[in-house]
Amino acid sequence: MTEATLKPGCIEIEYGKLYSINVLNRNYYDMLSDSERSNAMQRRTAEMQNRYVEIHAKKRLALSELLKCKPEALVFAAGANGKPYLPDYPEWTFNLSHSGDYFALAVARSCRLGIDLEAARSRSNLTGIVKKCFAIEEIAYWEALPEEDRISAFYRFWTRKEAFVKATGRGIALGLNRCVVDPKEPGRMLRVPEEFAPASDWRIACNDWKRDIFCAVVIDRAIEKIQWREIV
């Protein structure tokens, strides 16, 4: 999609694998702002530093392609709760997520938008997390599932809920148990906090494009078109 075709209600999602390469050999480091470079160098290990640079350089590359500008020319700012935005392009919104060796970036216009990506792993305290972060309807649905289906169901609920709180700009401080996915219709929210009501305004799209990788995007308007583009 281009700026002309990415109309309100359309979402572009760029996703792919992170390689933890020596980013200096790919000119990624030169694309970043001084603050991004500083943040990268504060990571504890060289691998974590490379990964930070790779993620944020790929973010810049994807956004610059849509906005028809140089990646290093993009300026980012943070909202009241820390959610980044593009002050030079106020109608554009984006959200970034990464987990394990994978990342995903969602871009849209004139909306609230959130994306969450999770690389599934076994958790010894899964039931405790569900009891703390899920609503009563979600808990009942999850507990009724066969044991072998519970891990994947957990991540499908979790990514939808996490994408919602990221879309609001409030993050998990909003309370994941207050942001309820409809177990019977997982493409919509059943209940949301009053300040973001009505729940019917919100839409969910998912793409578990790889085994044990779960991804959900949430937007506060009807989805006219969604394009998932893998970056290799």
trRosetta pair geometry for C-beta under 8 A, 3 or more apart (Angstrom, degrees):
i j d omega theta_ij theta_ji phi_ij phi_ji
1 5 4.8 -134 -152 90 82 108
1 6 4.5 99 146 -66 129 90
1 10 6.7 164 -132 147 158 133
1 12 5.0 -134 39 -76 127 126
1 66 7.0 18 97 -116 87 99
1 227 5.9 163 -26 31 113 149
2 5 5.3 75 48 21 72 97
2 6 6.7 -145 90 -10 26 93
2 66 6.7 170 -147 -138 37 55
2 68 7.7 43 -163 -52 98 106
3 6 6.1 -54 -129 36 26 105
3 66 5.9 116 -66 169 72 67
3 67 6.3 86 -77 -111 119 35
3 68 6.2 -69 -13 -8 131 109
5 10 7.2 -98 141 124 68 173
6 10 5.2 -148 -151 93 52 124
6 12 6.0 -53 -112 -21 122 117
6 66 6.2 9 -4 -155 156 116
6 107 7.1 -20 -161 118 149 104
6 108 7.3 -153 176 -131 106 42
6 109 6.2 121 131 -15 94 117
7 10 5.2 80 54 4 62 121
7 109 7.0 -88 -179 51 22 131
7 224 7.1 -32 83 67 103 150
8 108 7.7 73 -134 171 45 94
8 109 5.2 -94 -82 90 63 97
8 110 4.3 -31 -106 58 115 127
8 111 6.8 139 -150 -37 85 103
8 221 7.1 -23 168 101 96 161
8 224 7.8 80 107 5 53 132
9 108 7.9 155 21 -161 5 117
9 111 7.7 129 -70 -54 39 138
9 221 5.8 -97 -94 117 76 119
9 222 5.9 0 -134 88 113 74
9 223 6.2 151 -175 -142 74 25
9 224 3.5 64 130 -5 119 110
9 225 7.2 76 120 20 85 68
10 108 6.7 174 87 -130 50 86
10 109 7.6 19 56 25 83 97
10 223 7.9 93 -104 -164 28 66
10 224 5.5 -52 -65 70 69 104
10 225 4.5 -3 -118 63 90 96
10 226 7.2 -179 -159 -77 54 41
10 227 7.7 16 -178 -1 97 98
11 106 5.9 -17 -171 -164 112 99
11 107 7.1 145 -160 72 61 46
11 108 4.7 -34 -102 -77 73 111
11 113 7.2 159 -117 -132 113 128
11 205 7.3 175 59 39 149 147
11 217 6.3 143 168 136 157 152
11 219 6.4 -133 -68 -52 132 147
11 223 6.5 -41 1 -137 116 104
11 225 7.4 -171 29 97 61 56
11 226 4.6 -1 60 -117 102 82
11 227 7.2 -174 94 29 58 63
12 62 8.0 -177 122 176 120 110
12 66 6.8 -178 51 -89 156 135
12 106 7.4 152 82 -155 48 49
12 107 4.8 -16 62 60 96 100
12 108 7.4 170 21 -71 66 59
12 226 8.0 178 -80 -157 26 52
12 227 5.2 -13 -116 65 67 103
12 229 6.8 -7 -170 7 90 118
13 104 6.1 -3 -175 -172 102 102
13 105 6.9 164 -153 82 54 48
13 106 5.0 -16 -101 -100 85 72
13 107 7.6 180 -79 19 39 69
13 115 7.0 146 -124 -111 111 147
13 207 7.5 156 94 28 153 141
13 215 8.0 127 177 150 145 136
13 217 6.3 -120 -84 -52 133 149
13 226 6.9 17 -3 -177 111 94
13 227 6.9 -179 29 91 71 52
13 228 4.9 -20 72 -111 111 64
13 229 6.8 160 84 24 54 70
14 58 7.5 -161 126 158 131 102
14 62 4.5 -127 13 -121 163 144
14 104 7.1 162 86 -154 48 52
14 105 4.7 -5 58 56 96 101
14 107 7.7 28 -1 -3 99 110
14 229 5.3 -27 -104 74 64 98
14 230 8.0 130 -159 -114 55 14
14 231 5.5 38 -178 -29 98 117
15 102 7.0 18 -178 -179 95 101
15 103 6.7 -169 -143 96 60 52
15 104 4.0 -7 -102 -105 100 83
15 105 7.3 -174 -73 22 56 61
15 117 7.4 155 -131 -96 117 142
15 207 7.9 -173 12 91 159 127
15 209 6.9 137 99 26 144 149
15 215 6.9 -19 -111 -114 153 168
15 228 6.7 -19 17 -166 118 91
15 229 7.4 143 23 77 69 47
15 230 5.9 -42 76 -109 78 60
15 231 6.9 179 82 17 25 86
16 58 7.7 -129 54 -167 119 152
16 102 7.0 -164 108 -144 25 74
16 103 6.6 -11 61 57 63 82
16 230 5.4 114 -85 -170 87 68
16 231 3.7 -94 -24 65 148 78
16 232 6.2 -151 -138 -72 128 36
17 101 5.6 3 -156 140 83 100
17 102 5.9 -47 -106 -97 49 70
17 232 7.5 32 29 -127 100 54
18 51 5.8 52 168 -137 140 91
18 54 5.7 120 -147 108 95 138
18 55 6.7 -18 -106 -69 128 84
18 98 6.9 49 -37 -154 139 126
18 101 5.2 -147 53 -169 86 57
18 102 6.5 -150 0 -78 89 16
18 103 5.7 81 -52 -16 107 107
19 54 7.0 -163 46 -142 74 158
20 47 5.1 4 -159 -154 127 87
20 50 5.2 88 -159 98 60 125
20 51 5.4 -21 -99 -70 81 90
20 54 7.2 -112 -85 -1 31 152
20 101 7.9 -75 -18 -126 105 90
21 25 6.9 -95 149 56 111 111
21 26 6.4 71 100 -20 133 130
21 50 6.5 -163 71 178 37 129
21 54 6.8 112 39 -87 85 132
22 25 4.8 60 95 2 100 111
22 26 7.8 147 94 -5 58 89
22 50 6.6 -77 -110 -117 29 133
23 26 5.6 -67 -155 44 50 104
23 28 4.1 -72 -172 56 104 126
23 29 5.5 117 119 -43 108 88
23 50 5.0 172 -16 -145 104 76
23 53 4.2 147 110 100 175 132
23 54 5.5 -137 -92 -61 119 78
23 57 7.0 160 -158 -3 123 149
24 27 8.0 44 -173 -70 34 28
24 28 7.7 -86 -70 45 23 83
24 29 5.6 -4 -96 1 63 135
26 54 7.9 50 64 -107 146 85
26 57 7.6 122 108 125 114 161
27 30 5.1 -43 -170 33 75 118
27 31 6.9 84 137 -31 79 94
28 31 5.9 -55 -164 22 40 114
28 32 7.4 38 150 -28 67 102
28 53 5.1 110 120 149 120 102
28 54 6.0 -17 -168 -96 168 49
28 57 3.6 -73 -154 -61 96 171
28 58 7.9 -17 -129 -37 120 66
29 32 6.1 -56 -164 18 40 113
29 37 6.7 71 -167 -110 86 102
29 40 7.7 -143 -122 84 88 167
29 53 5.5 -22 -86 -154 70 140
29 57 7.6 -50 -49 -70 27 132
30 72 6.9 -44 134 -86 73 135
31 57 4.9 105 59 -127 137 89
31 60 5.2 166 155 85 127 154
31 61 7.5 -32 -150 -54 165 81
31 71 4.7 -17 -151 112 121 119
31 72 4.8 -129 -145 -74 54 83
32 36 3.8 -124 -173 92 112 127
32 37 5.1 142 102 -54 125 78
32 40 7.1 33 146 -18 174 135
32 53 6.5 -91 -37 -135 143 81
32 56 6.0 59 -105 109 110 124
32 57 6.5 -71 -55 -74 92 81
32 60 7.5 -150 -87 -26 56 150
32 72 7.7 -52 -2 -118 14 81
33 36 4.7 97 51 7 76 102
33 37 7.0 -139 95 -4 40 86
33 75 7.7 85 -81 -122 138 57
33 76 7.3 -137 -4 31 145 98
34 37 5.7 -55 -149 37 32 111
34 38 6.3 33 153 -20 65 106
35 38 5.5 -51 -147 36 33 113
35 39 6.3 37 153 -20 65 103
36 39 5.6 -51 -147 36 33 112
36 40 6.4 37 152 -23 64 103
36 53 7.8 110 148 -111 103 63
36 56 5.4 -170 -158 138 131 159
37 40 5.6 -52 -150 32 32 114
37 41 6.4 25 156 -15 65 107
37 53 7.9 38 -110 -101 60 102
38 41 6.0 -60 -148 39 30 106
38 42 6.6 34 153 -25 63 106
39 42 5.8 -57 -154 28 32 114
39 43 7.9 49 148 -34 59 87
39 52 6.6 -146 118 172 93 142
40 43 6.2 -39 -174 1 41 112
40 49 5.0 83 167 -156 84 76
40 52 4.4 -179 -116 96 78 126
40 53 5.0 50 -128 -60 147 86
40 56 7.7 -118 -69 28 111 135
41 49 6.2 41 -99 -129 37 122
43 48 3.7 -154 169 115 129 109
43 49 4.5 -174 62 -70 122 64
43 51 7.8 179 -160 53 169 92
43 52 5.6 -171 -39 -14 143 138
44 48 5.8 46 48 39 70 149
45 48 4.7 95 56 9 81 101
45 49 6.9 -141 98 -5 43 87
46 49 5.5 -54 -147 37 34 115
46 50 6.2 36 154 -20 67 105
47 50 5.8 -54 -148 37 30 111
47 51 6.3 30 154 -20 64 107
48 51 5.6 -52 -144 36 32 113
48 52 6.4 37 156 -22 64 103
49 52 5.9 -53 -151 33 29 111
49 53 6.6 25 154 -14 63 107
50 53 5.8 -59 -151 39 31 109
50 54 6.1 31 154 -21 67 109
51 54 5.6 -53 -143 37 31 112
51 55 6.3 32 158 -20 65 105
52 55 6.0 -56 -149 34 27 110
52 56 6.4 7 162 -4 64 112
53 56 6.4 -68 -145 46 26 98
53 57 5.8 26 160 -19 66 114
54 57 5.9 -58 -140 39 24 109
54 58 6.2 21 161 -16 63 109
55 58 6.1 -64 -152 38 24 106
55 59 6.5 29 150 -22 62 106
55 96 7.1 106 169 176 107 134
55 98 5.6 -66 -118 -47 135 155
55 103 5.4 177 -123 -104 93 154
56 59 5.2 -41 -146 31 39 120
56 60 6.5 42 153 -19 63 101
57 60 5.6 -53 -151 36 34 111
57 61 6.3 36 150 -21 66 104
57 71 7.2 53 -160 158 64 145
58 61 5.4 -48 -142 35 36 114
58 62 6.3 35 158 -18 66 104
58 103 6.8 114 81 89 142 147
58 105 7.4 -168 121 -20 94 138
58 231 6.6 142 -158 113 124 165
59 62 6.1 -59 -150 37 26 107
59 63 6.3 16 158 -10 64 112
59 94 7.6 123 -162 144 101 143
59 96 5.6 -26 -102 -93 128 139
59 105 5.6 163 -113 -100 75 144
60 63 6.0 -61 -143 43 28 106
60 64 5.9 27 161 -21 66 112
60 71 3.8 88 142 -170 106 102
60 72 7.1 52 175 -66 145 38
60 74 5.6 -166 -135 35 89 136
61 64 6.0 -57 -141 37 24 109
61 65 6.6 29 157 -24 60 104
61 71 5.2 -18 -79 -94 49 140
62 65 5.9 -55 -155 28 29 112
62 66 6.9 20 153 -10 62 106
62 105 5.4 136 73 84 160 149
62 107 7.0 -167 137 -30 111 137
62 231 7.6 -89 -77 -62 112 143
63 66 5.9 -61 -154 40 36 108
63 67 5.8 9 159 1 72 117
63 71 7.5 110 66 -124 86 75
63 74 6.0 66 101 -101 130 156
63 86 7.4 175 -171 -75 140 141
63 94 6.4 -50 -92 -67 116 162
63 105 7.9 -101 -48 163 87 144
63 107 6.6 168 -100 -100 75 139
64 67 5.9 -67 -132 54 30 96
64 68 7.6 173 173 -14 58 3
64 69 5.2 -105 -142 75 82 68
64 70 6.1 -34 -148 150 137 13
64 71 4.1 -98 -22 -78 151 63
64 73 7.4 107 -115 46 114 92
64 74 6.2 -114 -72 -40 90 119
65 68 7.8 21 -179 -70 23 43
66 107 6.0 -164 -15 137 172 159
67 74 7.5 107 60 -93 150 106
67 86 8.0 -147 -83 -173 155 163
67 89 6.2 -85 -119 -75 132 156
67 92 7.3 -34 -84 -69 113 170
69 73 5.0 -107 159 73 113 129
69 74 6.7 130 95 -63 127 78
70 73 4.3 90 65 -7 91 111
70 74 8.0 -144 92 -21 57 74
71 74 6.3 -39 -169 2 41 112
74 86 6.7 -61 -162 -124 98 109
74 88 7.8 -146 -143 43 55 127
75 86 7.1 109 76 -150 64 66
75 87 6.1 -49 103 44 110 100
75 88 5.8 93 46 -13 107 116
76 84 5.0 -8 -174 -165 116 117
76 85 7.3 141 -155 69 69 28
76 86 6.6 -48 -104 -92 59 58
76 87 8.0 133 -151 -1 18 87
77 84 7.0 145 78 -149 32 65
77 85 6.0 -31 67 64 82 78
77 86 7.8 130 23 -116 82 13
77 87 4.8 50 4 -38 130 114
78 82 5.2 -21 -174 -144 123 39
78 83 6.7 139 -156 65 70 28
78 84 5.5 -43 -95 -91 68 58
78 85 7.5 132 -113 16 21 76
79 82 6.8 -36 65 37 70 16
79 83 4.7 -5 34 56 117 84
79 84 7.7 -146 -1 -76 81 11
79 85 6.0 63 -45 -6 98 119
79 169 5.6 -40 86 -157 149 131
80 169 7.6 68 55 150 83 127
81 169 5.1 123 54 151 125 85
81 170 5.6 -76 -164 -109 172 39
81 171 6.4 -162 156 2 122 103
81 173 7.8 -143 -152 45 125 132
82 171 7.4 4 61 -30 116 135
83 95 7.8 -34 -158 -106 107 93
83 166 7.4 135 -112 -169 118 67
83 169 4.3 -98 0 -131 147 83
83 171 7.9 -170 -63 -45 96 93
84 94 7.7 -34 96 76 98 94
84 96 7.9 4 48 14 127 112
85 90 7.7 40 157 -127 123 54
85 93 6.9 -38 -124 -118 94 68
85 94 7.9 149 -122 36 50 79
86 89 4.2 -2 114 50 127 95
86 90 7.4 -140 90 -72 75 31
86 92 5.5 -7 49 77 132 112
86 94 7.3 60 -21 11 111 112
87 90 6.8 10 -156 -76 36 81
89 92 4.1 1 133 22 115 122
91 109 5.2 27 138 -162 96 92
91 110 5.2 -9 -169 -63 98 76
92 107 7.0 -12 -171 -167 101 93
92 108 7.7 160 -154 90 59 33
92 109 5.6 -40 -101 -102 55 76
93 107 7.5 162 88 -152 48 49
93 108 5.7 -18 64 68 93 78
93 109 7.0 153 17 -107 80 23
93 110 7.9 -144 -2 6 110 15
93 111 6.1 -122 37 70 140 67
93 112 7.0 -124 178 -124 170 25
93 113 4.7 143 115 24 121 118
94 105 6.4 -2 -174 -177 110 94
94 106 6.5 165 -154 88 58 55
94 107 4.7 -12 -103 -101 94 73
94 108 7.7 156 -84 21 49 58
94 113 7.1 -28 -113 88 13 133
95 105 7.4 170 85 -152 41 53
95 106 5.1 -2 54 55 88 101
95 113 5.4 -159 -6 116 117 89
95 114 5.1 -176 -147 -128 176 38
95 115 4.7 156 97 18 111 87
95 163 7.9 118 115 -145 152 77
95 166 5.7 105 -157 143 141 123
95 167 7.2 -68 -52 -85 158 60
95 217 8.0 151 65 -133 123 89
96 103 7.1 -12 -170 -173 90 104
96 104 7.5 164 -153 88 48 50
96 105 5.1 -12 -104 -105 76 81
96 106 8.0 -159 -72 24 36 66
96 115 7.3 8 -103 64 7 114
97 103 6.9 165 92 -155 48 60
97 104 5.2 -6 61 59 93 91
97 105 7.9 180 24 -78 62 41
97 115 5.0 -134 -2 109 121 88
97 116 5.1 164 -118 -129 160 32
97 117 4.1 150 114 15 116 91
97 163 8.0 -59 -49 -93 151 83
97 166 7.7 -59 -71 -95 111 175
97 215 7.6 158 81 -131 135 90
98 102 6.6 -177 -149 99 69 47
98 103 3.9 -21 -99 -103 99 83
98 104 7.4 170 -80 18 54 59
98 117 6.3 2 -106 69 19 127
99 102 6.2 -11 64 64 68 89
99 117 5.1 -159 13 112 107 85
99 118 5.0 49 8 -125 177 32
99 119 4.4 -170 126 0 104 86
99 213 7.9 161 78 -137 112 82
100 119 3.2 17 -7 -1 136 163
100 213 7.8 -115 54 -104 136 95
101 119 7.2 82 26 -82 64 153
102 117 6.1 -127 110 160 106 138
102 119 6.2 139 28 -66 112 108
102 210 7.5 -164 -87 40 152 139
102 213 5.7 40 22 -136 169 133
103 117 6.8 152 -147 54 25 160
104 115 5.5 -123 111 149 112 136
104 117 4.5 141 15 -54 118 134
104 215 5.5 108 -40 -137 167 133
105 115 7.3 147 -149 54 16 154
106 113 5.6 -150 116 164 120 119
106 114 7.6 62 56 129 143 12
106 115 4.0 150 -8 -42 125 133
106 217 4.9 140 -99 -125 151 126
107 113 7.9 83 -139 130 14 164
108 111 5.2 -29 117 47 127 123
108 113 4.9 156 36 -79 120 148
108 219 6.3 28 27 -116 174 131
110 221 7.9 9 111 -4 86 158
111 219 5.2 11 156 -164 143 99
111 220 5.6 173 -166 50 88 81
111 221 5.2 -107 -113 12 119 117
112 167 4.5 91 144 170 98 92
112 168 6.5 34 -179 -88 143 36
112 169 7.4 -97 -142 -23 111 94
112 219 6.9 155 83 -150 59 49
112 220 4.3 43 46 -1 101 124
113 167 5.5 -127 125 -121 6 92
113 217 7.2 -11 -167 -173 87 99
113 218 7.3 160 -152 85 41 56
113 219 5.3 0 -104 -103 75 83
113 220 7.9 -110 -60 6 49 80
114 162 7.6 -154 151 126 125 56
114 163 4.2 149 112 -179 99 59
114 164 6.1 -178 61 -75 143 8
114 165 7.0 145 -153 66 169 36
114 166 3.3 136 -144 84 119 92
114 167 3.1 -102 -11 -46 108 73
114 168 7.4 -17 -42 3 138 55
114 217 7.0 169 89 -153 48 55
114 218 4.9 -5 59 55 95 98
114 219 8.0 -173 26 -70 62 48
115 163 5.5 1 -124 -124 18 106
115 166 7.0 -77 37 91 36 146
115 215 7.0 1 -175 -171 97 92
115 216 7.1 178 -148 92 56 46
115 217 4.6 -17 -100 -102 87 82
115 218 7.7 -177 -78 19 41 66
116 158 7.5 -122 126 128 144 74
116 159 4.4 -171 93 -151 109 69
116 160 7.8 -116 47 -35 123 14
116 162 3.8 87 -91 96 162 114
116 163 4.3 -122 2 -58 97 77
116 166 6.4 158 -59 2 94 140
116 215 7.1 -178 92 -143 49 52
116 216 5.7 0 54 56 88 86
117 159 7.1 43 -95 -130 18 120
117 213 7.1 -8 -169 -175 94 91
117 214 7.3 160 -154 86 47 51
117 215 4.7 -4 -105 -103 78 91
118 155 5.2 -152 89 -151 133 106
118 158 6.3 26 -23 99 164 121
118 159 5.4 -132 6 -75 113 103
118 162 7.8 107 -47 35 118 154
118 213 7.6 166 85 -155 45 48
118 214 4.9 -12 60 61 93 98
118 215 7.7 -180 22 -75 62 50
119 212 6.6 38 -165 137 64 91
119 213 5.7 -20 -104 -105 65 74
120 151 6.1 94 -170 155 126 108
120 152 7.0 -23 -107 -95 158 58
120 155 5.1 -73 -92 -56 102 157
120 212 4.3 -116 46 -161 110 79
120 213 7.3 -127 -1 -70 86 27
120 214 6.3 75 -51 -9 100 108
122 151 7.0 -53 -104 -112 58 140
123 126 4.4 120 83 -64 106 84
123 129 6.8 -6 133 0 151 139
123 151 7.9 150 21 -122 89 96
125 128 4.3 -41 180 40 92 122
125 129 6.0 100 119 -27 88 92
126 129 5.8 -56 -151 34 33 110
126 130 6.4 33 153 -19 67 105
126 150 7.0 105 139 135 145 117
126 151 7.1 -79 -121 -99 156 71
126 154 6.1 -73 -161 -94 112 163
127 130 5.6 -54 -149 35 34 113
127 131 6.3 33 154 -19 66 106
128 131 5.8 -53 -146 36 31 111
128 132 6.3 23 157 -14 65 111
129 132 5.9 -64 -148 42 29 107
129 133 5.7 -15 171 14 70 119
129 154 7.6 67 90 -159 121 126
130 133 6.7 -75 -125 52 19 84
130 134 4.8 -10 -169 5 65 130
130 138 7.7 -147 -163 122 90 101
130 139 6.0 126 154 -112 102 81
130 142 5.7 -141 -150 102 141 158
130 143 8.0 150 135 -57 148 84
130 154 6.6 -90 -77 -117 106 104
131 134 7.2 -23 -74 42 12 95
131 139 6.7 67 -101 -117 51 130
132 177 7.2 -119 145 -51 42 125
133 158 7.6 39 118 -110 141 85
133 161 7.3 129 158 118 106 159
133 176 4.1 2 -163 87 92 133
133 177 5.6 -150 -166 -55 27 83
134 138 3.9 -127 -172 95 109 122
134 139 4.8 143 105 -59 122 78
134 142 6.6 -43 -162 2 173 143
134 157 6.5 10 -107 153 112 148
134 176 7.5 -33 -69 126 36 104
134 177 6.2 27 84 -110 10 81
135 138 4.9 88 53 12 72 105
135 139 7.0 -136 96 -8 33 91
135 177 5.3 135 -71 -168 64 69
135 178 7.5 113 -78 -87 111 16
135 180 4.2 -21 12 -103 154 111
135 190 7.9 -143 70 73 151 124
135 191 7.0 126 -118 57 172 123
136 139 5.7 -53 -144 35 30 113
136 140 6.4 31 158 -20 64 106
137 140 6.0 -54 -149 35 29 111
137 141 6.5 28 154 -17 63 107
137 180 6.3 70 48 -169 118 127
137 182 7.9 -31 127 -131 143 43
137 183 6.0 -151 147 -5 97 116
137 190 6.5 -68 72 97 156 167
138 141 5.8 -56 -149 37 32 111
138 142 6.1 28 155 -18 67 110
138 157 5.7 110 -159 -142 126 142
138 180 6.4 -149 -31 -146 113 82
138 181 6.5 74 -92 54 120 85
138 183 6.1 167 -105 -62 54 108
139 142 5.8 -59 -143 39 28 108
139 143 6.0 23 161 -16 66 111
140 143 6.1 -56 -140 38 25 107
140 144 6.5 24 159 -20 60 111
140 183 8.0 -114 76 -14 85 164
141 144 6.1 -66 -156 34 27 110
141 145 7.2 37 149 -36 61 100
141 153 7.8 -151 126 179 98 135
141 183 3.8 -159 -76 -136 164 156
142 145 5.9 -46 -163 9 37 117
142 150 6.4 80 -176 -137 87 88
142 153 5.7 167 -121 122 82 129
142 154 6.8 72 -139 -79 130 70
142 157 7.0 -49 -74 -20 122 154
145 149 4.5 -114 172 84 118 114
145 150 5.4 152 91 -79 123 72
145 153 5.5 -162 -50 -5 174 162
146 149 5.0 79 63 9 83 105
146 150 7.6 -133 95 -33 44 84
147 150 5.9 -42 -157 -3 36 120
149 152 6.2 -66 -165 49 56 104
149 153 5.6 53 144 -23 84 115
150 153 5.6 -60 -141 43 32 111
150 154 6.1 41 158 -29 67 103
151 154 5.7 -50 -151 28 29 115
151 155 6.8 20 156 -11 62 104
152 155 6.0 -58 -151 39 34 105
152 156 6.4 33 153 -20 67 106
152 214 7.5 156 -153 -74 67 129
153 156 5.7 -54 -146 36 33 111
153 157 6.4 31 156 -14 66 104
154 157 6.1 -62 -155 40 28 107
154 158 5.9 25 153 -22 67 114
155 158 5.3 -51 -134 39 34 114
155 159 6.0 33 166 -20 68 104
155 214 4.1 149 142 11 116 160
156 159 6.4 -49 -140 34 25 104
156 160 6.7 24 158 -14 57 109
156 186 6.8 -13 154 -159 118 148
156 206 7.1 22 -144 -137 90 157
156 208 7.7 -50 -92 -61 94 129
156 214 6.0 -126 -78 -151 54 137
156 216 7.5 107 -157 -55 54 127
157 160 6.1 -68 -157 39 29 109
157 161 6.1 19 157 -14 69 113
157 181 5.7 -162 -137 42 73 140
158 161 5.9 -63 -147 41 28 107
158 162 5.9 24 159 -16 67 113
158 214 7.7 83 65 100 96 143
159 162 5.7 -55 -137 42 29 110
159 163 6.0 33 160 -22 64 107
159 206 7.3 102 99 -120 129 105
159 214 4.9 -153 -26 129 146 106
159 215 6.2 -152 -171 -136 150 14
159 216 3.9 134 127 11 103 110
160 163 5.9 -55 -146 36 25 110
160 164 6.6 29 153 -22 60 105
160 181 4.7 62 107 -88 141 140
160 186 6.8 -125 -70 -174 159 90
160 204 5.3 11 -136 -141 106 144
160 206 7.3 -46 -75 -75 95 116
160 216 4.6 -96 -79 166 56 169
160 218 6.8 103 -160 -65 61 116
161 164 5.7 -53 -154 31 31 114
161 165 6.7 21 155 -11 65 103
161 176 4.9 65 156 -155 132 96
161 179 5.1 130 -147 97 84 113
161 181 6.2 -98 -61 -28 83 109
162 165 6.1 -56 -147 38 33 103
162 166 6.3 32 154 -17 65 108
162 172 7.3 -20 -120 -76 77 95
162 176 7.3 -11 -72 -112 61 117
162 216 7.7 118 59 61 86 114
163 166 5.7 -58 -147 40 31 112
163 167 6.3 38 152 -27 65 104
163 204 7.3 117 82 -128 136 92
163 216 4.6 -128 -10 102 146 95
163 217 5.8 -158 -159 -126 145 21
163 218 4.1 139 124 -1 106 105
164 167 5.6 -53 -152 29 32 113
164 168 6.8 27 154 -17 64 103
164 179 4.8 169 97 -178 140 137
164 189 6.6 100 -109 -88 144 128
164 192 7.1 -137 180 -114 135 113
164 202 6.8 37 -122 -170 105 150
164 204 7.9 -42 -64 -88 98 105
164 218 4.7 -53 -80 109 60 176
165 168 5.7 -50 -151 33 37 112
165 170 5.9 -86 -168 76 82 86
165 171 5.5 51 143 -169 109 14
165 172 5.7 87 124 -78 161 40
165 174 4.7 -168 -133 40 105 129
165 176 6.6 -69 -36 -90 142 70
165 179 5.9 -129 -57 -21 90 164
166 169 7.6 45 179 -71 35 27
166 171 6.5 41 -90 -96 56 56
166 218 7.7 128 60 47 88 113
167 202 7.8 131 92 -133 157 114
167 218 4.8 -103 -28 93 144 104
167 219 6.9 -161 -128 -95 140 31
167 220 6.6 154 159 -35 131 96
168 174 6.0 66 77 -74 147 157
168 196 5.6 -61 -107 -87 121 145
170 173 5.8 -116 163 69 86 92
170 174 4.0 88 108 -58 131 108
171 174 6.6 155 76 -6 38 93
172 175 7.7 93 175 -59 55 15
172 176 5.9 -18 -142 -44 86 99
174 178 6.6 -121 142 64 81 123
174 179 6.7 53 113 -40 120 122
174 193 6.2 -122 -177 -12 104 147
175 178 4.0 54 101 6 115 116
175 179 7.1 149 95 -11 66 88
175 193 7.2 107 55 -67 110 123
176 179 5.8 -67 -151 41 40 104
177 180 7.9 21 178 -73 41 85
178 191 7.6 -102 178 120 52 100
178 192 7.4 64 139 -162 81 37
178 193 5.0 40 144 -66 128 91
179 189 7.0 -63 -173 -139 73 122
179 191 7.8 -164 -141 95 22 67
179 192 5.7 25 -122 -121 69 71
179 193 7.0 -37 -72 -17 77 87
180 189 6.6 102 76 -170 57 78
180 190 4.5 -63 113 64 105 102
180 191 4.1 26 41 49 124 90
180 192 7.3 -137 30 -65 72 46
180 199 7.9 -33 64 -121 87 143
181 186 6.0 25 167 -137 117 68
181 188 7.9 138 -154 91 63 38
181 189 6.3 -68 -104 -115 46 54
181 190 6.5 60 138 1 14 97
181 204 7.2 33 -128 -46 106 166
182 185 4.4 -2 106 58 133 80
182 186 6.5 -146 78 -80 73 32
182 188 5.3 11 16 79 129 83
182 189 6.7 122 -19 170 88 12
182 190 3.9 132 -77 -61 75 97
183 186 7.0 6 -146 -73 25 83
183 190 7.8 -7 0 -40 62 142
185 188 5.2 1 118 34 112 103
186 204 6.8 -91 147 90 63 141
186 206 7.5 -13 129 -10 115 141
187 203 6.8 -11 164 -161 86 71
187 204 5.0 -164 -156 65 42 91
187 205 7.3 31 -138 -83 92 46
187 206 8.0 -120 -98 0 73 100
188 199 7.2 91 162 147 94 96
188 200 7.2 4 -167 -122 128 49
188 202 6.9 126 -154 89 65 79
188 203 6.7 -37 -100 -117 71 48
188 204 6.3 -154 -70 14 23 102
189 192 5.3 27 150 -49 146 105
189 199 4.2 -130 101 -163 102 98
189 200 8.0 -127 64 -61 87 25
189 202 4.6 26 6 74 124 129
189 204 7.2 125 -44 -34 72 114
189 218 7.9 60 -50 -143 113 125
190 199 6.2 -27 119 169 14 159
191 199 5.6 -77 -103 -68 20 147
192 196 4.8 -82 142 90 127 106
192 197 5.8 173 75 -80 97 62
192 198 7.8 117 43 170 111 26
192 199 4.7 156 1 -93 97 82
192 202 6.6 103 -46 -4 148 145
193 196 5.4 62 68 25 82 100
193 197 7.4 -124 102 -37 37 84
194 197 5.3 -33 -148 -6 39 122
196 202 7.8 37 151 -54 108 128
196 220 7.8 -112 -168 -108 97 128
197 201 7.8 122 170 13 32 117
198 201 5.5 118 70 -14 73 95
199 202 6.1 -60 -169 28 50 109
201 220 5.3 13 136 -169 107 79
201 221 7.0 -24 180 -83 83 42
202 218 6.1 1 -173 -173 108 102
202 219 7.2 158 -151 83 63 36
202 220 5.5 -35 -96 -109 70 59
203 218 7.1 164 83 -151 46 56
203 219 5.5 -18 59 63 94 85
203 220 7.9 169 17 -102 76 12
203 221 7.1 -48 9 85 117 29
203 222 6.2 99 -42 -122 146 33
203 223 5.1 -149 118 -20 153 101
204 216 6.0 -15 -166 -170 101 111
204 217 7.3 151 -155 79 52 47
204 218 5.4 -18 -100 -99 73 79
205 216 7.1 155 82 -156 42 61
205 217 5.1 -13 62 59 92 96
205 219 7.9 10 5 8 104 106
205 223 6.1 84 -46 -83 127 171
205 226 5.4 -175 -176 -93 172 174
206 214 7.6 -27 -160 -169 111 77
206 215 6.5 146 -156 88 65 60
206 216 4.8 -25 -98 -101 86 77
206 217 7.6 -177 -80 20 39 67
207 215 5.4 -25 66 75 73 113
207 228 5.3 105 -87 -95 176 157
208 211 8.0 53 153 -102 103 26
208 213 6.3 151 -161 87 68 62
208 214 5.2 -20 -107 -110 99 58
208 215 6.6 167 -88 25 45 75
209 213 6.5 -39 58 89 69 120
209 215 6.9 -5 2 23 93 129
209 228 7.1 -178 -72 161 134 144
209 230 7.3 180 165 -82 158 116
210 213 4.1 35 67 27 95 127
217 226 7.6 163 67 -141 141 134
219 223 6.2 111 55 -76 136 92
223 226 5.6 -5 -180 -43 127 109
